[in-house]
Amino acid sequence: MSSKSTETEDFIKASPLRSAQETHTKENTNQKIYTDWYSQLRHKITTIQKLSKFINLSTEEQRGIIHSKFPFAVNTYLLEHMDVNSEHCPIRKQFIPTIGEIKKLPEELLEEGRTCDVPSSTSYGLKPGRSILRHYLDTVIILVTNNCASYCRYCAVRNFVGQHEWNITHGEFGLVLKYLKEHNEVRQVVLSGGDPLVLSDEKLEFLLSHINKIKNIDLVRIETRIPVILPQRITPKLCEVLSKYQPVFIDVTINHTKEMTQAATYACNLLLSYGIPLVSTTILLKNINDKVQILADLLYSLVKSRIKPYRLIQPEIVEGTSHFRPTIVSGLRLIRQLRSCITSFAIPEYIVNTREGTEIIVAPESVVSRTKNSVMLKDIFGHVHIYPETK
């Protein structure tokens, strides 16, 4: 057995999760805590009855779980790192539904039918909303699963994630490969979902090995939350697979310093030890991380962990997420404040994703005008987009 494998096993044995398992056994909650990643995936908490054995739910949370139409699931690792008694816990607010989810705004209704921004992909036999989600500039985003280790309540693709569990088939992936080979302008492939790292090592190697053979593809980026919401998944075997097909960047979404637990830090260090570069995406979330000191602490903790802050993303306009969305004006104010108090090396780009599938790097010069209810933004092509704002 390799020394790295031994270190991993020793770490898991000594991890806070192990202690939590013993604690719950002593308290006779009759709720088993799973320490291996696959068991946690298969036994996510999906009912209010089971969830209430871990945390004391507020009335707002109970109503949210009962009335939200979107799937709810959270793994036991995350539950062990939530504040049991406070609904204001930053991890808890990201994963436990609240009654705010039943609120529908007019601009959110426009997003219900949005599934795929690549109309031409249907000519390859691909179903809309499956496999290829978006193609812009030299980048193609490929959906490889609609499964996650836990479901974020602000998710931009919540109409897709958790609905009738799906993983990309060999046939669908073959059509994707055909698309990539016939579009020589594509140089970057982004694997997304769902969370690609919930797939088996064998499935991931199959995907990466075939993408690696396409001459025009120079870079693969994997969008994931796994290192911070299910760090047990980051194993030496997985790292070996990822390291074989470099450059493969892991783009891990991290929204608060509370997510950087001992186990999460170890998982990131394990990836780095195999030469796998890490960048971070942070979703700007109202009343969770939209304060300058919270963001500054997070960004410095990322740099300290050798994770390059990459993007700070404005939440997309999706049904039932208005309570997570700060205004773009407040986001720009945060960027200005960060520039005045921390190194520019640690400051990510502030990004807005448009309905048309483009990204806007938001800076003072990208704001054309604003009114009481909207902001007019200019993208890199000079096109103007209107982003609705809700006070």
ROLUMVEX-54010 format. One record per residue (C-alpha): residue in three letters; x negated, z negated, y negated. Coordinates in pm, 1 decimal, always signed. Each point is the difference from the previous one (the first is absolute). Layout:
  rest         x         z         y
   ala         X         Z         Y
...
//
This chain:
  rest         x         z         y
   met      +0.0      +0.0      +0.0
   ser    -134.5     +89.0    -346.5
   ser     -95.3    -271.5    -247.4
   lys    +263.3    +135.4    -242.6
   ser    +272.7     -35.3    +264.5
   thr    -109.5    -356.6     +70.0
   glu      +5.7     -83.2    -371.2
   thr    +352.6    +140.3     -30.0
   glu    +130.6    -203.1    +294.1
   asp    -166.5    -317.2    -131.2
   phe    +154.9     +60.0    -339.7
   ile    +351.8     +47.6    +137.5
   lys     -35.8    -316.9    +208.4
   ala     -95.4    -194.5    -312.5
   ser    +241.7    +170.4    -236.6
   pro    +278.3    -172.5    -197.3
   leu    +248.6    +189.4    +216.3
   arg    -116.5    -190.2    +309.2
   ser     +51.8    -329.2    -180.3
   ala    +343.6    +112.9    -111.8
   gln     +96.6     +76.2    +357.9
   glu     -89.8    -350.9    +108.6
   thr    +186.6    -148.0    -296.5
   his    +320.5    +184.7     +84.6
   thr     -28.2    -103.4    +361.8
   lys     -25.8    -364.7    -101.5
   glu    +299.7     +33.7    -227.4
   asn    +202.8    +146.5    +287.8
   thr    +140.8    +289.0    -202.1
   asn     +27.1    +206.4    +321.1
   gln    -137.4    +295.6    -199.5
   lys    -305.3    +156.2    +163.6
   ile    -286.6    +106.0    -228.5
   tyr    -176.9    +310.9    +126.1
   thr    -373.6     +22.3     -65.0
   asp     -67.8    +355.6    +124.4
   trp     +95.0    +286.2    -229.1
   tyr    +211.1    +200.6    +243.2
   ser    +220.6    -298.0     +88.8
   gln     +52.2     -70.3    -368.0
   leu    +111.0    +359.4     -51.5
   arg    +245.1     -15.0    +288.4
   his    +139.8    -342.3     -92.6
   lys     +48.5     +18.8    -375.2
   ile    +252.3    -240.4    -148.7
   thr    +312.8    +198.7     -84.9
   thr    +282.8    -255.2     -22.1
   ile     +89.0    -274.8    -242.9
   gln     +30.6    -245.9    +288.9
   lys    -360.4     +50.6    +114.1
   leu    -135.5     +19.4    -352.7
   ser    +154.2    -335.3     -93.9
   lys    -215.9    -166.4    +267.4
   phe    -308.3     +89.7    -203.9
   ile    +102.9     -38.4    -364.8
   asn    +273.5    -169.9    -197.5
   leu    +203.1    +291.5    -131.1
   ser    +155.2     -10.4    -345.0
   thr    +357.7    +108.6     -59.4
   glu    -126.8    +320.1    -166.5
   glu    -210.9     +82.2    +305.2
   gln    +280.0     -74.1    +246.9
   arg    +236.4    +227.7    -192.1
   gly    -267.1    +268.9     -20.5
   ile     -62.3      +1.9    +375.2
   ile    +372.4     +13.4     +74.8
   his     +96.2    +269.1    -253.5
   ser    -304.2    +230.4     -29.9
   lys     +52.3    +334.2    +173.4
   phe    -374.5     +47.9     +53.1
   pro    -184.8    -117.5    +312.8
   phe    -158.2    -343.7     -12.1
   ala    -295.1    -102.1    +217.9
   val    -296.4    -231.3     -48.9
   asn    -273.3    -103.6    +242.7
   thr     -98.6    -356.4     +77.3
   tyr    -347.7     +31.8    -153.4
   leu    +157.9     +59.0    -341.7
   leu    +252.0    -277.5     +50.4
   glu    -283.8    -243.9     +63.5
   his    -143.7     +86.3    -342.1
   met    +322.3     -33.1    -197.7
   asp     +92.3    -310.0    -195.4
   val    +262.6    -162.1    +221.8
   asn    +198.9    -151.4    -284.7
   ser     -46.5    +234.0    -297.4
   glu    +184.5    +327.6     -44.0
   his    -251.5     +76.2    -275.8
   cys    -287.3     +37.9    +247.7
   pro    -160.7    +342.2     -76.7
   ile     -15.1     +97.2    +367.9
   arg    +352.7    -117.2     +66.7
   lys    +139.4    +198.2    -296.9
   gln    -152.1    +321.3    +137.6
   phe    +148.5     -26.6    +350.0
   ile    +316.3    -212.8      -6.4
   pro    +310.8    +179.0    -135.6
   thr    +189.1    -147.1    -293.9
   ile    +341.1     +75.6    -142.6
   gly    -173.2    +223.6    -258.4
   glu     -15.7    +271.9    +267.6
   ile    +370.7     +73.3     -17.9
   lys     -27.2    +106.1    -364.7
   lys     +19.9    +378.2     -45.2
   leu    -104.7    +165.8    -323.2
   pro    +104.7    +357.4     -93.4
   glu    -359.2    +127.3      +2.8
   glu     -51.5    -140.1    +350.3
   leu    +289.2    +202.8    +139.6
   leu    -189.3    +318.9     -89.0
   glu    -269.8     -99.6    +248.9
   glu    +224.4     -37.4    +306.1
   gly     -39.0    +357.3    +118.8
   arg    -374.4     +25.0     -61.9
   thr    -193.4     +33.0    +323.1
   cys    -256.3    +280.1     -19.5
   asp    -176.3    +168.4    -290.7
   val    -134.1    +294.8    +202.8
   pro    +283.4    +253.8     +38.2
   ser    -237.8    +255.7    +155.8
   ser     -73.9    -237.0    +289.0
   thr    +340.2     +76.0    +151.4
   ser    -118.2    +353.7     +66.9
   tyr    -249.6    -150.8    +242.5
   gly    +280.1    -158.8    +201.5
   leu     -45.5    -344.8    -156.3
   lys    +310.9    -205.3     -70.8
   pro     +51.4    -110.8    -362.7
   gly    -122.2    -355.5     -51.4
   arg    -205.5      +6.1    +319.2
   ser    -375.1     +55.0     +33.8
   ile     -98.4    +159.9    -334.0
   leu    +135.9    -201.3    -289.8
   arg    -189.3    +148.6    -292.1
   his    -254.6    +266.8     -88.0
   tyr    -158.3      -6.5    -342.7
   leu    -328.5    +143.3    -125.3
   asp    -244.2     -30.2    +293.5
   thr    +183.7    -283.9    +177.4
   val    +261.3     -14.6    +274.3
   ile    +177.7    -324.7     +90.4
   ile    +101.2     -16.8    +365.9
   leu    +254.2    -248.8    +131.7
   val    -107.6    -106.0    +348.4
   thr    +245.3    -285.8     +66.4
   asn    +290.5    -180.5    -161.5
   asn    -101.5    -334.5    +147.3
   cys    -174.5    -284.6    -186.1
   ala    -131.1    -343.5     +89.8
   ser    +251.0    -141.4    -251.2
   tyr    +233.9    +167.4    -248.5
   cys     -88.2     -27.5    -370.2
   arg    +315.1     -41.9    -205.7
   tyr    -124.1    +234.0    -276.4
   cys     -88.5    +282.9    +242.3
   ala     +15.2    +349.7    -152.9
   val    +117.4    +155.0    +329.2
   arg    +240.9    -273.0    +111.9
   asn    +257.1    +261.9    +103.4
   phe    -257.1    +116.8    +256.5
   val    -189.6    -311.1    +108.8
   gly    +151.6    -201.4    +283.0
   gln    +282.7    +244.9     +61.2
   his     +14.8    +104.9    +366.9
   glu    -367.3     -59.6     +84.6
   trp    -197.4    +324.0      -3.3
   asn    -362.8    +100.9     +54.9
   ile    -126.0    +352.4     -55.1
   thr     +13.8    +203.3    +322.9
   his    -270.2    +233.2    +129.9
   gly    +228.0    +294.4     -76.4
   glu     +60.4    -111.1    -360.3
   phe    -369.1     -69.1     -49.7
   gly     -85.9    +343.9    +133.5
   leu    +217.2    +152.6    -274.1
   val    -173.9    -219.8    -258.4
   leu    -340.9    +122.6    +119.5
   lys    +120.2    +359.6     -32.2
   tyr    +110.2     -72.2    -357.8
   leu    -338.0    -156.5     -87.2
   lys    -199.5    +287.3    +148.3
   glu    +200.5    +258.0    -194.8
   his     -35.3    -183.3    -332.8
   asn    -370.8     +17.3     -77.0
   glu     +49.4    -175.9    -331.8
   val     +68.6    -326.0    +186.7
   arg    -310.4    -217.2     +11.1
   gln    +146.9    -349.2     +28.1
   val    +248.6    -123.1    +261.0
   val    +179.7    -329.9     -57.4
   leu    +149.4    -166.4    +306.5
   ser    +298.6    -206.9    -104.2
   gly    +334.6    -120.2    +127.4
   gly    +107.4    -269.0     +78.7
   asp    -343.8    -135.9     +75.5
   pro    -234.8    +223.8    +201.9
   leu    -195.8    -295.9    +137.3
   val    +297.4    -116.9    +206.9
   leu     -73.4    +298.0    +225.0
   ser    -217.8     -52.4    +306.2
   asp    -374.3     +63.2     -12.3
   glu     +52.5    +298.3    +230.5
   lys    +266.1    +155.7    -223.9
   leu    -212.2     -49.0    -311.2
   glu    -301.0    +156.3    +167.9
   phe    +212.3    +298.0    +103.5
   leu    +112.4     +53.5    -360.4
   leu    -341.5     -50.3    -158.2
   ser    -192.0    +209.6    +253.1
   his    +223.2    +301.9     -57.3
   ile      -0.9     -33.8    -379.8
   asn    -378.4     -33.4     +13.7
   lys     -26.5    +346.3    +156.6
   ile    +163.2    +174.7    -297.7
   lys    -282.8    +141.9    -211.2
   asn    +168.0     -28.6    -340.1
   ile     +81.1    -371.2     +38.8
   asp    -272.0    -213.2    -161.6
   leu    +170.0    -336.5     -21.5
   val    +260.9    -210.4    +179.8
   arg    +161.1    -300.6    -164.6
   ile    +220.0    -244.9    +192.7
   glu    +258.9    -191.0    -203.2
   thr     +63.0    -339.6    +157.3
   arg     +91.7    -364.2     -52.9
   ile    -123.8    -108.6    +343.3
   pro    -324.1    -180.5    -101.0
   val    +199.7    -248.6    -208.5
   ile    +333.7     -22.9    +182.7
   leu    -117.7     +23.0    +362.0
   pro    -380.9     -37.9      +0.4
   gln      -9.9     -52.4    +378.5
   arg     +51.8    +376.2     +27.2
   ile    -349.3     +64.7    -140.2
   thr    -203.3     -10.8    +320.7
   pro    -348.4    +128.1     +88.3
   lys    +161.3    +274.6    +209.9
   leu    +209.1    +120.7    -295.0
   cys    -306.8     -10.4    -226.7
   glu    -195.0    +207.7    +250.8
   val    +272.7    +265.6      -3.3
   leu     +12.1     +11.3    -379.5
   ser    -377.6     +10.5     -36.1
   lys     -27.2    +308.2    +225.9
   tyr    +181.1    +229.1    -244.0
   gln    -147.7     -88.4    -337.6
   pro     +66.8     +32.0    -281.6
   val    +318.3    -196.1     +67.5
   phe     +94.6    -230.0    -287.4
   ile    +229.7    -296.1     +57.4
   asp    +231.8     -36.9    -301.0
   val    +140.7    -349.4     +42.3
   thr    +293.2    -117.4    -212.5
   ile     -70.4    -350.7    -129.7
   asn    +227.6    -150.7    -263.5
   his    -105.5    -363.8     -39.5
   thr    -299.8    -223.6     +65.9
   lys    +215.6    -208.9    +235.0
   glu     -15.3    +295.3    +243.3
   met    -381.5     -26.7     +18.7
   thr      -2.0    -262.9    +271.9
   gln    -297.1     -86.8    +219.2
   ala    +136.2    +231.5    +269.6
   ala     +61.1    +286.2    -245.4
   thr    -350.1     -34.5    -144.7
   tyr    -147.1      +5.4    +349.2
   ala    +196.2    +315.5     +87.5
   cys    -128.6    +177.4    -312.9
   asn    -356.5    -111.3     +71.5
   leu     +29.3    +132.0    +355.3
   leu    +104.0    +342.7    -127.9
   leu    -286.5      +0.6    -249.8
   ser    -250.5    -100.3    +268.2
   tyr     +81.4    +325.4    +180.8
   gly     -67.4    +202.4    -314.3
   ile    +366.8     +59.0     -81.8
   pro     +50.5      +8.7    -379.5
   leu    +288.6    -199.4    -149.1
   val    +199.8     +61.0    -316.8
   ser    +308.0    -184.7    -117.2
   thr    +343.5     +87.2    -129.8
   thr    +196.9    -265.5    -185.2
   ile    +370.7     +37.5     -76.9
   leu     +82.4    -148.9    -339.9
   leu    +286.6    -236.1     +81.0
   lys    +212.8    -185.3    -252.0
   asn     -30.6    -379.5     +22.8
   ile    -257.0     +31.5    +280.4
   asn    -319.7    +144.9    -145.1
   asp     +90.5    +126.2    -348.9
   lys    -209.6    -261.5    -183.2
   val    -351.3     +77.7    -119.6
   gln    -163.7    -306.2    +160.5
   ile    +165.6     +65.9    +338.5
   leu    -119.6    +362.4      -4.2
   ala    -347.9     -92.6    -124.4
   asp     -41.6    -254.7    +280.4
   leu    +119.7    +253.0    +257.5
   leu    -225.9    +280.6    -123.8
   tyr    -308.2    -222.1      -3.0
   ser     +79.8    -129.5    +349.0
   leu     +19.1    +361.5    +120.0
   val    -333.8     +95.7    -154.5
   lys    -155.2    -316.0    +143.5
   ser    +127.0    +112.9    +343.0
   arg    -156.3    +348.2     -55.5
   ile    +339.1    +166.6     -44.2
   lys     +12.8    +244.5    -292.2
   pro    +320.8     -33.9    -204.1
   tyr    +144.7    +350.9      +2.5
   arg    +359.7      +9.1    -123.9
   leu    +247.9    -226.8    -177.3
   ile    +334.8    +162.7     +73.7
   gln    +323.4     -32.3    -193.2
   pro    +277.1     -56.1    +258.9
   glu    +194.9    +314.8     +78.5
   ile    +365.2     +24.8     -96.6
   val    +166.5     -79.8    +330.7
   glu    +338.6    -155.9     +71.3
   gly      +6.6    -378.4      -5.6
   thr    -344.3     -50.4    -155.9
   ser     +72.5     -35.3    -371.9
   his     -88.6    -371.6      +7.8
   phe    -357.9     +96.3     +96.2
   arg     -58.2    +253.3    -278.4
   pro    -175.0    -106.6    -320.5
   thr     +15.3    +237.3    -295.4
   ile    -274.0    +258.9     -46.1
   val     -61.2    -147.2    -345.0
   ser     -81.1    -337.1    +158.9
   gly    -222.3    +175.7    +255.3
   leu    -199.8    +169.5    -276.5
   arg     -30.1    -333.7    -176.8
   leu    -146.2    -152.5    +317.8
   ile    -256.9    +280.1     +29.0
   arg    -108.6     -55.8    -360.6
   gln     -27.7    -374.7     +59.9
   leu    -201.9     +52.1    +318.5
   arg    -240.3    +231.5    -184.1
   ser     -66.2    -279.7    -246.4
   cys     -79.4    -267.3    +258.1
   ile    -150.0    +150.2    +320.5
   thr    -249.9    +271.3     +90.4
   ser    +133.2    +356.0      +1.1
   phe    -140.2     +37.5    +351.9
   ala    +277.4    -230.1    +124.4
   ile    +285.1    +168.2    -188.7
   pro    +211.5    +252.3    +197.2
   glu    +182.9    +302.0    -137.9
   tyr    +360.6     -74.5    -101.4
   ile    +215.9    +255.3    +186.4
   val    +360.7    +115.8     -21.3
   asn    +137.0    +220.1    +280.1
   thr    +259.0    +246.7    -129.4
   arg    +315.3    +123.6    +172.2
   glu    -162.4    +342.9     +16.3
   gly    -284.1    -131.0    +215.9
   thr    -282.9     -11.0    -254.0
   glu    -210.7    -296.2    -106.3
   ile     -48.3     -98.8    -361.9
   ile    -299.8    -209.3     -99.6
   val    +166.9    -206.9    -268.6
   ala    -207.2     -73.9    -307.3
   pro    +103.6     -25.4    -364.4
   glu     -68.9    +373.0     -42.7
   ser    +233.6     +95.2    +290.5
   val    +304.7    -152.0    -172.2
   val    +172.3    +274.3    -200.2
   ser    +282.6    -216.1    -131.7
   arg    +226.7    -282.9     +98.8
   thr    +354.0    -111.9     -68.8
   lys    +195.7    -312.7     +81.0
   asn     +84.3    +131.2    +349.1
   ser    -283.4    +233.0     +97.4
   val    -364.0    +100.9     -36.5
   met    -111.7    +364.3     -28.2
   leu    -329.7     +61.6    +182.5
   lys    -233.3    +299.0     +25.8
   asp    -169.2     +79.2    +334.1
   ile    -335.0    +170.9     +60.6
   phe    +165.8    +342.4     -14.7
   gly    +150.4     -66.1    -342.1
   his    +350.9     -32.9    +145.4
   val    +223.0    -264.9    -153.7
   his    +196.5    -246.3    +218.2
   ile    +258.2    -260.3     -97.2
   tyr     -33.2    -342.5    +165.3
   pro    +318.1    -212.0     -36.3
   glu     -58.8    -359.8    -108.0
   thr    +223.3    -297.7     +66.8
   lys     -31.0    -312.9    -208.8
//
